[in-house]
């Protein structure tokens, strides 16, 4: 059983820091939410590394918003619903497409320098978008530019405190409300942060898989903490694999943006043949799940570990100007995008599911909010439309802050009479501790390999059940005393792996990013519904309204 708290503590013996708003994580969601909240509240931000280290930093393609005169929110809405494969919450998507442009203007006001073309905002097109509506910065360094601008604003704001190199262990609840979190400081000491509102902006779960475009910090901490605290999580089976990550000896699985295909690049198998016409009418601009599975099929047909991305037919000056980061990274490994085909393969990229929220970003636990990839607002459905994630973060970040403004002050008594909250792990025998002497790094790698092989791009009931059985045995890991950050991260990964796998086993159909070889068809009659998971309860199905 996964316990509510994974770290021994006694609140009465811990130092306590009080704040109005506790923001857990940085990235665009955390930074933007902190800035907006600081207009009326004291804010404390907690980051595992630094403000600049997050998934946002590595976002290349851009941010989707209706800017062009020939575009409209209705077009953006339709594109999102189609990509989401019948599981988007239409009311959430309407919020996104109508409020996204104002959010972009707010980013510009806060110092983000998007690329211009003839004095106007430059727009590009990505897979499954019907119009050019993707704003970008420095060609293919959009995420970094947004984080840079917002981090400057945060550093200069007197109402925001930032704790770098801190790790949030557990969310603390009392009488059904979230009252803050237990924080592990860099020196190993602990502190309880009590807050009027706690906002999870902790990013995704890419480190569940051996091959991922995500940084090392993406260890599913927010989803795992919220689940343990009793929050409802939704649609965890939907993991998006980016079709094109660099696959070259000695190189990391570096993301090669979908915008490269948006600007005309072809996919070729190792025989040099274009193949997307066999799989989808939109060719290289088909939805990501289709492109990713097509690539895997071609890899199997040609007995290869990669396919090629070819943009050599475009002008070298355009390639270098539009994709400077990708170009320079490839050149570092002896690959010239303007003359060489780039070897690529799919890698884990984005988590569509997450902590279920309402349209104000609040979870099923009062005073606990979620924003960005850790959340499930209903925008992405079964398959995220490219570049909607950055828009979602600013739109719902602002809505979260509006809701926080209306919250009553936290009761003075909350947290005062809570004593030891981690009784499950208090009486661990030394024999049981010795039983778990296997290095955490070895456990983590084994879990990542299993997720790739059995809970990856293509799934089936037999493999999923085998993975569940192995994880059931591994849940005994929670019986030991966890003290080190790597142990806590692994506990979070194991929790999230359990949620993803159980959701995937439960959903006996193929939809969006979830593909079952034993149930290859989409089934709207039986399965056009969400999967809800809550601690110590069986999966509950929520029908689309």
Secondary structure, DSSP 4 states (H G I P E B T S, - for coil): ---S--S--BGGGSEEEEEEEEEE--HHHHHHHHHHHTTTS-EEEE-SS-TT-STGGG--S-EE---STT--HHHHHHHHHHHTTT-S-HHHHHHHHHHHHHHHHHHHHTT----EETTEE-EE--TT-SS--EE-STTT-HHHHHHHHHHHHHHH-TTEEEETT-EEEEEEEETTEEEEEEEE-TTS-EEEEEEEEEEE-----GGGSSSBSS-TT-S-HHHHHHHHHT--EE-TT-EEEEEEEE--TT----B--HHHHHTTPEEE-TTS-B-GGGT-TTGGGS-HHHHHHHHHHHHHHTT-S-EEEE-TTS-HHHHHHH-HHHHHHHHHTT--TTTSPEEEEEEEEEE--EEE--TTSB-SSBTEEE-GGGEE-SSSTTSPPTTHHHHHHHHHHHHHHHHHHHPPPPPTTTTTS--B--GGGTT--HHHHHHT-S-HHHHHHHHHHHHHHHSSSSB-HHHHHHHHHHHHHHGGGGGSPP-SHHHHHHHHHHHHHHHHHHHHHH--S-BTTB-BTTB-S--HHHH-EEEEE-TTS--EEEE--
